[in-house]
Amino acid sequence: MSDKKPIPFLDLKAQQVRIATDLRRRLDTVLEHCQFVLGPEVRELEAELAKFCGAKHCVSVSSGTDALQIAMMAEDIGRGDAVFLPAFTYTATAEVPLLLGATPVFVDVDPRTFQIDPAHLRQRIAEVRAAGKLKPRAIIGVDLFGQPADWPALAEIARSDELFLLDDLAQSFGASLHGKMLGSQADATATSFFPSKPLGAYGDGGALFTESEDRAELYRSLRTHGEGKTRYEVLRTGMNGRLDSIQAAVLLAKLTVFPEELLARERIARVYDQRLGNAVTTPRRVPDSASAWAIYAILLPDEAGRDRVQAALRADGVPTAIYYPRPLHRQPAYSAQHDDSALPVSEDLAGRILALPIHPDLTEDDVDRICGAVLAAVS
Ligand SMILES: *Cc1c(COP(=O)(O)O)cnc(C)c1O
């Protein structure tokens, strides 16, 4: 065992110290007015988030998963519908269509950027059409690990196939593509404020973005039990999907430091690229984009090597994580849904991927120590 202090994988305590004054002031305001759900902070946050990512409408909700669900409910997606999504993502992306009675159709990803593969997506849509059992209805593009998916290609496929295009931005709020922040590339965009995401609350939270006034209105209705113009007019089956004022207050405080945090994450990613690029496979940047660097994942030659490196790093006080040890079509919850189509990249990545710490409160010494430990472990 190393005698050095372990480096935190995520350091929410250090971040709290940086925002302490603003945070306390905002929380005190909520305690004074006592409008704990959809209070004034929620409206202020929605305006700030829309401005930040250049979207027309923002509707805050109770989590990233609920954001995905509300977006799918608004399109009436359900039984008999096929929803195309990457096999290499967090379970929530696939859980939502399944919960609504639709069938998730898994698509493979790019081996170096880890983003959904548009060529394979086209092939999967053609396969589902040819089989004639399910109706292709929607694509969920995921911006994995902080980087953007190929939105121009996905938008073209959605347009020509007349499919609803949903952006799962849960990991990548703050990322941009071709000089434009993510938030308006798809018909709707869902993000998450789970504490470990780049912009995280102190509990669950999420948001939907859309350019469509009609969709925004539907989302507001659906997050409050399908209510109409008055509270006791029920227009449709909705859910309890509202955001707490306390979470909005936390997010408003964090938003003030978010741009500098994104720069700090980018600086760390560059050091990793430079120091580790010759020893391990570092992530390839999506061209003409900026990543939110939720996760910095390297690839090792094989599973035994990955597990050995992870153990060596742990002994050196360097925590790592495996996102994701199993692609979704291999999970017990989804394997029955899968049509046996080969997804070789997702399966290969699951055995070789390893995420290094990347958060704005890592010091230069921490980053130096992490690089040294990785280089020693692979040599
Ligand atoms: C975290 C995450 C979600 C779900 O967000 P929650 O706020 O935890 O419900 C959805 N999709 C992806 C890709 C995620 O990483």
The ligand as an ORCA input file, in Angstrom:
! r2SCAN-3c Opt
* xyz 0 1
  C     -26.931      9.785    -15.388
  C     -27.516      9.437    -16.675
  C     -28.904      9.418    -16.879
  C     -29.908      9.538    -15.777
  O     -29.840     10.696    -15.013
  P     -30.443     10.678    -13.529
  O     -30.495     12.147    -13.185
  O     -29.499      9.916    -12.671
  O     -31.791     10.085    -13.578
  C     -29.385      9.173    -18.161
  N     -28.548      8.935    -19.183
  C     -27.211      8.928    -19.020
  C     -26.348      8.671    -20.217
  C     -26.648      9.155    -17.765
  O     -25.314      9.105    -17.616
*
